[in-house]
């Protein structure tokens, strides 16, 4: 099992602004061919609309604070050795 200090080294680079919003967003893939399908298939495709997440300013702030807190934890581990 990985220790916390090992997990911290696996963190990707911190993102911000439009790049962060793009990475956090979850948007369903649009399939133009679904328009040509029968009614049942089109109705099932509508359920994809529930798989949408557009990050708010608050969620991006939470990401930033968590990321920075993890970085401080990592510095604490480095200082202990």
N, C-alpha and C positions, 0 to 999 in steps of 0.2 A: 504494500500500500504506500502511496506517495505521501510524504510529509508536507506540511504547509509550505515550508521554504522551497520545496521542489516544485510545488504547484505554482508558486509565484513566478518562477522562472519561465513558465509556459505562457504567461500572459502576453497577449498581443500588444502592439503599441497603442497607446491611448488615442482615441479619435475624438474629434470635436466638430461643431458646426454642421454643415451640410453632409459631410462624410459620415458623421455619427448618425444623423437622421436617416440617411440612406441605408446604413448598415442595420439600424434597429427596425426599420419599416418592414412590415410583412404585407405583401400585396399578392393576390392570386394571379396566376399566369392567365392571360387572355387567349382563348382559342377561338379564332374566327369560324372554324368549321362547326362549332356547336350550333350556330344559327341554322344550319341545314339539317340538323338532327330532328328526331320526332319530339313531341311535347314532353314525354317522360324524361328523356335524356336532358333536355333543356332545363326542366325543373330541378333535376339532380345537380346540374351545373350551377344553379343558383346558390346552392349551399356553400360554394366556394366564397361567396361574398361575406360569409361570417368569419373567414380567415384573413381579416384585415386588421393591421395594427399600424397606426400612424403615431409616431412618438410625439409626446407633448414636451414642452419646455421643462416641466417638472420631472418627467422620466429621464430626460437627458441630464438634468442636474443631479438626479440620484445616481446615474451611471458615473458621472464625474466624481462625486463624493466617495462612492464605493471604490472606484479605481484608485483614487488618491489615498484612501485609507489602507488599501492593500499594499500600495507602494510604501507607505510608512511602516507597515508590518514587516515588509521585506527589509527595509533599512534597519529595523530593530533586530532582525535575525542576523544580518551581516555584522552588526555591532556587538553581538554576543560572542562571536568567534574570535 
